[in-house]
Amino acid sequence: MEILEINYVNFRNLKDRNIKFSPRFNLFLGKNGQGKTSILEAIYFNATGKSFRTSKNGELIQYNKNKMGAFVSYKDSVTEKSLSVKMDNKRKEYSYNGKRIPFDNFYGKLNIVSFIPEDINLITGSPSVRRSFFDGEIAQINSEYFQNLKNYNKILKIRNKYLKERNHKDPMFSIYQDEFIRLGSAIIKSRIDYVKNISIILNLNYRKLFDDKKELSLKYESSLGELKNIDVLKIQELLKKKSDSVFHQEIKYGFSLFGPQKDDFLFLLNEREAKSYSSQGEKKSIIFSLKLSEIDMIIKERRENPIFIIDDISSYFDSIRKNNIIKYLKHREIQVFISSTGDLDIDSKNFQVDKGEIYDWNKQC
């Protein structure tokens, strides 16, 4: 996949602009606080309908404005296409090739992977941060998972309402309970399969780029216990047993105490949990290896190269890690968008960012 151009209006602190891109490297240069991250965010937002910086839609709309819009044209292996997102303080409107579509049909059209400094929270943050991240990544390449997750969250809310109101003897509760088990099992199975596949790639990327003496793995930690080499029916059995064992406590507390919404993803470096035992440099390297592994997974599942975004590479990595990353990316046939405070000595289309204005640096020089 390749983004050809972007148009945006009233996006954060950026001045309205149309920008055409290079099919390989696009470098945004400037001092901190000038809008480099915002342009990368605009690209990501236009591809996914979401921000990688905030969950509050209002923060994306320029100060003193009441609406915002972004449009990208891109091409895949078949033809040129377009995506647009329009938003005000109340709602978003998604379009594909000029036709309005629901978010369910929008998400995953244009595959994109982002790397930002805040991604370190995937190791240091709470389980909910990791669940949200991996749910989004799996959903990007698996539309069935996206729907299962969406339906499961609806059923979870209904189940919790029944538990809170102690209406578990209502015949309808049994129906919701069966759906809770069925959808929960499907979600857990998809997560297990994803972790199994990406762990192999993750370790190879880490050893190739950063440290060939260490082993990196990703582990799916479930409240059901060890779940290797297990099918959906067995997971359903385990969920039913778990439900029976904690049901009285659920009635007491008024919410669900088990299920995929309680599970976690752990990074292990040499079989030790990275959150507690890895250095800051190792944690950064782990997350970058994960992002490269996402790219590989998308290529494997979708047969398309995704777009790759890297924010603040100069200040986030030391010179050795940064040079290893650039060298690696030069040999990958993917479109890359990078922000940096200094030149990276790569063959790229360069843009200067200053107070929300974006200039084609190649033309200015």
VOPAGU-2260 file (C-alpha; in pm, 1 decimal, decimal comma):
REM VOPAGU-2260
SITE   aa  ch    i         X         Y         Z
SITE  MET   A    0       0,0       0,0       0,0
SITE  GLU   A    1     106,2     356,2     -63,1
SITE  ILE   A    2     -46,8     687,5      45,2
SITE  LEU   A    3     -32,9     928,1    -247,0
SITE  GLU   A    4    -152,5    1245,0     -76,6
SITE  ILE   A    5    -340,0    1384,3     220,3
SITE  ASN   A    6    -571,2    1683,6     262,2
SITE  TYR   A    7    -667,6    1804,8     608,5
SITE  VAL   A    8    -870,3    2095,5     745,4
SITE  ASN   A    9    -869,9    2223,9    1106,1
SITE  PHE   A   10    -655,2    1937,0    1235,2
SITE  ARG   A   11    -490,5    2032,2    1568,1
SITE  ASN   A   12    -236,0    2313,6    1521,5
SITE  LEU   A   13    -169,2    2237,9    1153,2
SITE  LYS   A   14    -237,5    2493,8     883,2
SITE  ASP   A   15    -476,2    2350,9     620,2
SITE  ARG   A   16    -273,1    2175,3     355,0
SITE  ASN   A   17    -255,8    1924,5      72,0
SITE  ILE   A   18      62,8    1715,0      73,1
SITE  LYS   A   19     187,8    1468,2    -184,9
SITE  PHE   A   20     419,6    1191,6     -65,6
SITE  SER   A   21     707,4     976,9    -180,0
SITE  PRO   A   22     639,9     603,1    -215,6
SITE  ARG   A   23     933,8     525,5      16,6
SITE  PHE   A   24    1066,4     763,5     283,4
SITE  ASN   A   25     893,9    1084,0     393,3
SITE  LEU   A   26    1082,3    1281,2     656,3
SITE  PHE   A   27     929,0    1562,4     865,9
SITE  LEU   A   28    1197,1    1784,0    1019,3
SITE  GLY   A   29    1163,6    2055,6    1281,3
SITE  LYS   A   30    1207,0    2157,3    1640,8
SITE  ASN   A   31     988,2    2010,8    1912,6
SITE  GLY   A   32     635,1    2149,1    1942,1
SITE  GLN   A   33     606,9    2262,4    1579,1
SITE  GLY   A   34     357,3    2001,5    1457,2
SITE  LYS   A   35     568,3    1704,2    1341,7
SITE  THR   A   36     373,2    1457,2    1551,0
SITE  SER   A   37      44,3    1617,4    1446,2
SITE  ILE   A   38     100,5    1548,7    1075,9
SITE  LEU   A   39     182,2    1184,9    1151,4
SITE  GLU   A   40    -127,8    1171,8    1368,5
SITE  ALA   A   41    -337,2    1314,5    1083,5
SITE  ILE   A   42    -215,4    1036,7     852,7
SITE  TYR   A   43    -287,7     768,9    1113,2
SITE  PHE   A   44    -627,3     919,4    1195,9
SITE  ASN   A   45    -727,5     926,6     830,7
SITE  ALA   A   46    -632,8     559,2     792,0
SITE  THR   A   47    -794,7     427,3    1110,0
SITE  GLY   A   48   -1048,4     684,6    1229,8
SITE  LYS   A   49    -854,6     697,0    1556,7
SITE  SER   A   50    -571,5     897,1    1713,5
SITE  PHE   A   51    -256,2     736,2    1852,2
SITE  ARG   A   52    -232,8    1018,1    2110,7
SITE  THR   A   53    -578,6    1066,8    2260,8
SITE  SER   A   54    -922,3     910,7    2293,2
SITE  LYS   A   55   -1086,1    1254,9    2317,0
SITE  ASN   A   56   -1211,3    1354,4    1972,6
SITE  GLY   A   57   -1242,0    1721,4    2064,2
SITE  GLU   A   58    -864,9    1749,9    2108,3
SITE  LEU   A   59    -815,1    1683,6    1736,9
SITE  ILE   A   60   -1021,2    1983,0    1626,2
SITE  GLN   A   61    -833,2    2308,9    1591,7
SITE  TYR   A   62    -891,5    2566,0    1864,7
SITE  ASN   A   63   -1193,5    2790,5    1796,1
SITE  LYS   A   64   -1317,7    2556,5    1521,0
SITE  ASN   A   65   -1617,5    2324,5    1547,7
SITE  LYS   A   66   -1532,7    2063,5    1286,0
SITE  MET   A   67   -1239,0    1889,7    1120,4
SITE  GLY   A   68   -1177,7    1677,1     811,7
SITE  ALA   A   69    -905,9    1466,9     653,6
SITE  PHE   A   70    -884,2    1292,5     316,8
SITE  VAL   A   71    -624,6    1051,4     175,0
SITE  SER   A   72    -584,8     897,8    -164,9
SITE  TYR   A   73    -385,7     576,0    -171,7
SITE  LYS   A   74    -324,5     274,0    -385,4
SITE  ASP   A   75    -306,5     -95,4    -311,4
SITE  SER   A   76    -209,6    -383,8    -538,7
SITE  VAL   A   77    -528,2    -331,9    -742,9
SITE  THR   A   78    -606,3      36,1    -792,0
SITE  GLU   A   79    -619,5     387,4    -642,7
SITE  LYS   A   80    -870,7     446,3    -363,1
SITE  SER   A   81    -965,9     712,7    -110,0
SITE  LEU   A   82   -1066,0     743,0     253,0
SITE  SER   A   83   -1201,4    1043,2     440,6
SITE  VAL   A   84   -1306,9    1123,6     794,7
SITE  LYS   A   85   -1515,7    1425,6     891,3
SITE  MET   A   86   -1576,8    1508,1    1253,8
SITE  ASP   A   87   -1743,9    1761,6    1478,6
SITE  ASN   A   88   -1781,7    1757,8    1856,7
SITE  LYS   A   89   -2062,6    1502,6    1837,7
SITE  ARG   A   90   -1988,5    1248,6    1566,1
SITE  LYS   A   91   -1760,5    1117,0    1293,0
SITE  GLU   A   92   -1849,0    1046,7     932,4
SITE  TYR   A   93   -1647,6     790,3     733,7
SITE  SER   A   94   -1623,1     760,9     355,3
SITE  TYR   A   95   -1458,0     514,2     118,7
SITE  ASN   A   96   -1415,6     610,8    -248,2
SITE  GLY   A   97   -1655,3     899,3    -186,4
SITE  LYS   A   98   -1933,0     685,4     -35,8
SITE  ARG   A   99   -2031,6     701,8     331,1
SITE  ILE   A  100   -1975,5     378,3     520,8
SITE  PRO   A  101   -1996,4     269,4     886,8
SITE  PHE   A  102   -1678,7     247,3    1094,3
SITE  ASP   A  103   -1699,7    -133,2    1089,5
SITE  ASN   A  104   -1641,8    -123,4     712,4
SITE  PHE   A  105   -1388,1     160,7     732,1
SITE  TYR   A  106   -1140,2      12,1     978,2
SITE  GLY   A  107    -880,8    -208,3     809,9
SITE  LYS   A  108    -916,4     -66,1     458,4
SITE  LEU   A  109    -574,6      98,7     480,7
SITE  ASN   A  110    -333,1     -94,0     702,4
SITE  ILE   A  111     -97,9     122,7     904,9
SITE  VAL   A  112     149,0      67,6    1189,3
SITE  SER   A  113     265,2     349,5    1415,5
SITE  PHE   A  114     561,7     379,5    1649,4
SITE  ILE   A  115     556,1     667,3    1898,7
SITE  PRO   A  116     752,1     726,7    2222,7
SITE  GLU   A  117     439,1     664,3    2433,0
SITE  ASP   A  118     433,5     304,8    2306,4
SITE  ILE   A  119     667,9     216,6    2591,5
SITE  ASN   A  120     343,4     195,8    2793,7
SITE  LEU   A  121     278,4    -134,2    2616,9
SITE  ILE   A  122     538,8    -275,8    2855,4
SITE  THR   A  123     514,1     -49,3    3158,1
SITE  GLY   A  124     139,4      20,9    3150,0
SITE  SER   A  125    -163,8    -169,0    3275,0
SITE  PRO   A  126    -308,0    -487,9    3117,5
SITE  SER   A  127    -590,6    -280,0    2967,2
SITE  VAL   A  128    -333,9     -83,8    2762,5
SITE  ARG   A  129    -193,3    -404,7    2616,0
SITE  ARG   A  130    -537,2    -558,4    2555,0
SITE  SER   A  131    -654,1    -248,7    2371,3
SITE  PHE   A  132    -343,1    -242,8    2155,9
SITE  PHE   A  133    -347,1    -608,7    2057,0
SITE  ASP   A  134    -722,8    -605,9    2002,1
SITE  GLY   A  135    -672,8    -322,7    1755,2
SITE  GLU   A  136    -389,0    -498,5    1575,2
SITE  ILE   A  137    -572,9    -829,0    1543,1
SITE  ALA   A  138    -889,9    -651,3    1429,9
SITE  GLN   A  139    -695,8    -465,8    1158,6
SITE  ILE   A  140    -618,8    -795,5     981,9
SITE  ASN   A  141    -916,7   -1003,7    1098,0
SITE  SER   A  142   -1265,7    -859,3    1038,6
SITE  GLU   A  143   -1430,4   -1155,0    1216,6
SITE  TYR   A  144   -1232,3   -1076,5    1530,7
SITE  PHE   A  145   -1342,1    -712,9    1505,1
SITE  GLN   A  146   -1709,0    -817,2    1501,4
SITE  ASN   A  147   -1665,5   -1076,4    1777,3
SITE  LEU   A  148   -1499,6    -819,6    2000,7
SITE  LYS   A  149   -1767,0    -560,1    1931,9
SITE  ASN   A  150   -2049,2    -806,8    2006,2
SITE  TYR   A  151   -1871,5    -943,6    2313,0
SITE  ASN   A  152   -1839,2    -598,8    2468,6
SITE  LYS   A  153   -2213,6    -545,2    2421,6
SITE  ILE   A  154   -2292,4    -881,0    2583,3
SITE  LEU   A  155   -2049,4    -808,0    2867,6
SITE  LYS   A  156   -2234,7    -486,5    2953,1
SITE  ILE   A  157   -2568,8    -667,7    2950,7
SITE  ARG   A  158   -2431,8    -954,4    3163,0
SITE  ASN   A  159   -2289,4    -709,5    3415,6
SITE  LYS   A  160   -2624,2    -532,1    3435,4
SITE  TYR   A  161   -2799,6    -859,8    3515,6
SITE  LEU   A  162   -2537,6    -943,2    3779,5
SITE  LYS   A  163   -2555,5    -599,5    3937,3
SITE  GLU   A  164   -2935,1    -616,5    3958,4
SITE  ARG   A  165   -2920,1    -984,4    4066,7
SITE  ASN   A  166   -3151,1   -1089,2    3784,4
SITE  HIS   A  167   -2948,7   -1402,0    3707,3
SITE  LYS   A  168   -3258,6   -1622,0    3743,7
SITE  ASP   A  169   -3424,5   -1444,4    3453,1
SITE  PRO   A  170   -3441,5   -1689,8    3155,1
SITE  MET   A  171   -3281,7   -1425,2    2932,5
SITE  PHE   A  172   -2966,4   -1432,7    3143,4
SITE  SER   A  173   -2899,4   -1789,2    3029,5
SITE  ILE   A  174   -2912,4   -1678,7    2665,0
SITE  TYR   A  175   -2668,5   -1395,1    2727,5
SITE  GLN   A  176   -2447,2   -1630,6    2927,0
SITE  ASP   A  177   -2420,3   -1869,9    2631,3
SITE  GLU   A  178   -2324,5   -1582,9    2398,4
SITE  PHE   A  179   -2076,5   -1455,7    2655,3
SITE  ILE   A  180   -1905,9   -1796,9    2655,6
SITE  ARG   A  181   -1921,8   -1843,4    2277,1
SITE  LEU   A  182   -1782,8   -1501,2    2186,5
SITE  GLY   A  183   -1528,6   -1504,2    2468,9
SITE  SER   A  184   -1393,6   -1839,3    2346,7
SITE  ALA   A  185   -1358,3   -1714,1    1989,6
SITE  ILE   A  186   -1171,7   -1402,4    2107,0
SITE  ILE   A  187    -933,6   -1599,6    2326,4
SITE  LYS   A  188    -860,8   -1847,3    2048,0
SITE  SER   A  189    -784,0   -1565,7    1801,4
SITE  ARG   A  190    -550,0   -1404,8    2054,3
SITE  ILE   A  191    -368,7   -1733,0    2116,7
SITE  ASP   A  192    -316,3   -1788,7    1744,7
SITE  TYR   A  193    -196,1   -1431,2    1692,1
SITE  VAL   A  194      51,8   -1449,6    1980,5
SITE  LYS   A  195     184,2   -1783,1    1858,9
SITE  ASN   A  196     248,6   -1647,6    1510,0
SITE  ILE   A  197     388,6   -1308,0    1602,5
SITE  SER   A  198     619,0   -1442,0    1878,1
SITE  ILE   A  199     840,2   -1618,6    1625,0
SITE  ILE   A  200     871,8   -1306,7    1409,0
SITE  LEU   A  201     917,1   -1085,7    1716,7
SITE  ASN   A  202    1217,2   -1283,1    1838,1
SITE  LEU   A  203    1379,2   -1286,2    1492,8
SITE  ASN   A  204    1340,8    -909,0    1453,9
SITE  TYR   A  205    1478,0    -837,1    1801,9
SITE  ARG   A  206    1782,5   -1061,2    1752,4
SITE  LYS   A  207    1847,3    -926,4    1402,2
SITE  LEU   A  208    1829,3    -560,0    1498,8
SITE  PHE   A  209    1929,0    -530,0    1861,9
SITE  ASP   A  210    2073,1    -832,1    2046,0
SITE  ASP   A  211    2134,8   -1174,7    1894,0
SITE  LYS   A  212    2229,9   -1317,1    2233,7
SITE  LYS   A  213    1882,3   -1282,8    2386,2
SITE  GLU   A  214    1545,0   -1445,6    2327,4
SITE  LEU   A  215    1228,8   -1234,5    2315,8
SITE  SER   A  216     880,0   -1381,3    2338,7
SITE  LEU   A  217     521,7   -1269,8    2383,2
SITE  LYS   A  218     296,5   -1463,5    2620,7
SITE  TYR   A  219     -81,2   -1458,7    2642,1
SITE  GLU   A  220    -174,0   -1478,7    3010,4
SITE  SER   A  221    -529,9   -1598,7    3069,3
SITE  SER   A  222    -726,9   -1640,9    3390,2
SITE  LEU   A  223    -804,9   -1988,1    3254,2
SITE  GLY   A  224    -442,4   -2097,0    3292,7
SITE  GLU   A  225    -206,0   -2236,4    3027,8
SITE  LEU   A  226    -380,6   -2248,3    2690,0
SITE  LYS   A  227    -126,9   -2389,4    2442,1
SITE  ASN   A  228    -249,5   -2621,8    2164,3
SITE  ILE   A  229    -615,3   -2578,3    2252,7
SITE  ASP   A  230    -927,9   -2551,3    2037,9
SITE  VAL   A  231   -1237,5   -2332,9    2076,8
SITE  LEU   A  232   -1453,2   -2609,4    2225,3
SITE  LYS   A  233   -1200,8   -2674,0    2500,8
SITE  ILE   A  234   -1184,5   -2301,8    2576,2
SITE  GLN   A  235   -1563,8   -2298,2    2604,3
SITE  GLU   A  236   -1545,4   -2583,5    2857,3
SITE  LEU   A  237   -1287,2   -2395,7    3061,3
SITE  LEU   A  238   -1493,2   -2076,1    3055,8
SITE  LYS   A  239   -1802,0   -2265,2    3174,2
SITE  LYS   A  240   -1605,9   -2421,4    3460,2
SITE  LYS   A  241   -1463,0   -2082,9    3550,7
SITE  SER   A  242   -1812,8   -1935,1    3548,1
SITE  ASP   A  243   -1939,1   -2203,1    3785,2
SITE  SER   A  244   -1649,0   -2149,5    4024,8
SITE  VAL   A  245   -1679,8   -1769,6    4053,3
SITE  PHE   A  246   -2052,0   -1717,6    3994,8
SITE  HIS   A  247   -2142,4   -1657,3    4360,6
SITE  GLN   A  248   -1867,4   -1395,7    4381,3
SITE  GLU   A  249   -1996,7   -1230,3    4065,0
SITE  ILE   A  250   -2342,2   -1202,2    4219,8
SITE  LYS   A  251   -2183,2   -1054,3    4530,9
SITE  TYR   A  252   -1972,9    -794,8    4345,4
SITE  GLY   A  253   -2215,8    -728,4    4061,1
SITE  PHE   A  254   -1986,3    -769,0    3760,5
SITE  SER   A  255   -1804,4   -1033,0    3555,1
SITE  LEU   A  256   -1486,4   -1168,8    3713,4
SITE  PHE   A  257   -1353,0   -1369,2    3419,8
SITE  GLY   A  258   -1327,5   -1359,0    3042,6
SITE  PRO   A  259   -1093,2   -1209,4    2780,5
SITE  GLN   A  260   -1147,5    -862,3    2928,5
SITE  LYS   A  261    -939,2    -980,1    3226,8
SITE  ASP   A  262    -646,3   -1129,2    3034,9
SITE  ASP   A  263    -301,3    -986,4    2963,9
SITE  PHE   A  264      -8,6    -999,1    2718,3
SITE  LEU   A  265     343,0   -1025,9    2864,4
SITE  PHE   A  266     681,1    -955,1    2703,3
SITE  LEU   A  267     954,4   -1193,8    2818,0
SITE  LEU   A  268    1323,2   -1129,7    2752,5
SITE  ASN   A  269    1529,5   -1439,9    2829,3
SITE  GLU   A  270    1215,8   -1573,4    3003,1
SITE  ARG   A  271    1203,4   -1280,2    3246,6
SITE  GLU   A  272     921,6   -1027,5    3235,7
SITE  ALA   A  273    1046,1    -718,4    3054,5
SITE  LYS   A  274     831,4    -484,3    3263,3
SITE  SER   A  275    1035,4    -559,5    3575,7
SITE  TYR   A  276    1374,6    -676,5    3452,7
SITE  SER   A  277    1459,1    -505,9    3122,1
SITE  SER   A  278    1649,6    -179,6    3088,6
SITE  GLN   A  279    1492,7     127,6    2929,7
SITE  GLY   A  280    1693,7      69,6    2613,1
SITE  GLU   A  281    1582,0    -292,6    2595,1
SITE  LYS   A  282    1218,8    -191,2    2641,0
SITE  LYS   A  283    1243,9      54,6    2351,3
SITE  SER   A  284    1401,4    -214,9    2135,7
SITE  ILE   A  285    1129,3    -465,3    2230,4
SITE  ILE   A  286     851,9    -227,7    2125,4
SITE  PHE   A  287    1018,5    -138,8    1797,9
SITE  SER   A  288    1066,4    -509,4    1724,6
SITE  LEU   A  289     696,1    -556,7    1795,7
SITE  LYS   A  290     604,8    -285,7    1545,9
SITE  LEU   A  291     818,3    -445,4    1275,5
SITE  SER   A  292     655,2    -778,4    1355,7
SITE  GLU   A  293     312,0    -618,4    1307,4
SITE  ILE   A  294     423,3    -517,7     960,1
SITE  ASP   A  295     528,4    -874,3     886,0
SITE  MET   A  296     197,2   -1009,4    1016,8
SITE  ILE   A  297      -4,6    -771,8     798,6
SITE  ILE   A  298     198,1    -868,8     492,6
SITE  LYS   A  299     143,1   -1236,4     573,8
SITE  GLU   A  300    -232,5   -1206,8     633,1
SITE  ARG   A  301    -330,4    -934,8     385,2
SITE  ARG   A  302     -69,0    -979,6     112,0
SITE  GLU   A  303     -18,9    -602,8     119,4
SITE  ASN   A  304     258,1    -382,6     256,2
SITE  PRO   A  305     124,1    -155,7     533,6
SITE  ILE   A  306     222,4     205,1     594,9
SITE  PHE   A  307     478,3     264,7     873,6
SITE  ILE   A  308     488,5     576,5    1093,8
SITE  ILE   A  309     779,8     655,6    1328,3
SITE  ASP   A  310     760,2     958,7    1554,9
SITE  ASP   A  311    1061,2    1135,0    1711,5
SITE  ILE   A  312    1322,0     878,8    1610,4
SITE  SER   A  313    1621,8    1107,9    1684,1
SITE  SER   A  314    1549,9    1168,4    2051,8
SITE  TYR   A  315    1399,8     825,3    2124,8
SITE  PHE   A  316    1689,6     603,7    2013,3
SITE  ASP   A  317    2064,2     628,8    2060,9
SITE  SER   A  318    2274,4     658,8    1744,4
SITE  ILE   A  319    2352,3     285,5    1721,7
SITE  ARG   A  320    1988,1     174,1    1748,0
SITE  LYS   A  321    1874,3     454,7    1516,4
SITE  ASN   A  322    2128,2     359,7    1248,0
SITE  ASN   A  323    2033,2      -8,8    1274,0
SITE  ILE   A  324    1667,6      82,4    1225,9
SITE  ILE   A  325    1730,6     306,3     924,0
SITE  LYS   A  326    1953,5      44,1     765,0
SITE  TYR   A  327    1684,3    -219,2     817,4
SITE  LEU   A  328    1406,3      -3,5     672,2
SITE  LYS   A  329    1610,6      77,8     361,9
SITE  HIS   A  330    1583,4    -288,9     267,3
SITE  ARG   A  331    1205,8    -309,7     319,6
SITE  GLU   A  332     964,5    -225,4      38,6
SITE  ILE   A  333     728,1     -20,6     253,8
SITE  GLN   A  334     627,7     344,7     266,8
SITE  VAL   A  335     764,1     514,9     578,2
SITE  PHE   A  336     674,0     844,6     746,1
SITE  ILE   A  337     930,2     967,7    1002,8
SITE  SER   A  338     955,1    1273,7    1223,2
SITE  SER   A  339    1293,1    1388,8    1349,7
SITE  THR   A  340    1466,9    1692,6    1493,8
SITE  GLY   A  341    1770,1    1625,3    1272,8
SITE  ASP   A  342    1851,8    1494,3     926,6
SITE  LEU   A  343    1879,0    1114,8     898,5
SITE  ASP   A  344    2098,7    1088,9     590,1
SITE  ILE   A  345    1846,8     888,3     389,5
SITE  ASP   A  346    1707,3     922,2      39,8
SITE  SER   A  347    1373,7    1078,8     134,3
SITE  LYS   A  348    1121,5    1345,0      49,8
SITE  ASN   A  349    1180,4    1604,8     318,9
SITE  PHE   A  350     931,9    1843,0     477,7
SITE  GLN   A  351    1013,3    2126,6     715,5
SITE  VAL   A  352     757,2    2177,5     993,3
SITE  ASP   A  353     740,3    2518,7    1160,9
SITE  LYS   A  354     450,4    2647,1    1374,6
SITE  GLY   A  355     199,6    2417,8    1203,9
SITE  GLU   A  356     316,4    2506,1     853,9
SITE  ILE   A  357     461,2    2225,6     642,0
SITE  TYR   A  358     701,0    2311,4     362,8
SITE  ASP   A  359     843,4    2086,5      93,7
SITE  TRP   A  360    1206,6    2115,1     203,0
SITE  ASN   A  361    1341,9    1971,2    -120,5
SITE  LYS   A  362    1187,8    2264,1    -310,3
SITE  GLN   A  363    1308,2    2520,0     -57,0
SITE  CYS   A  364    1671,6    2410,0     -79,8
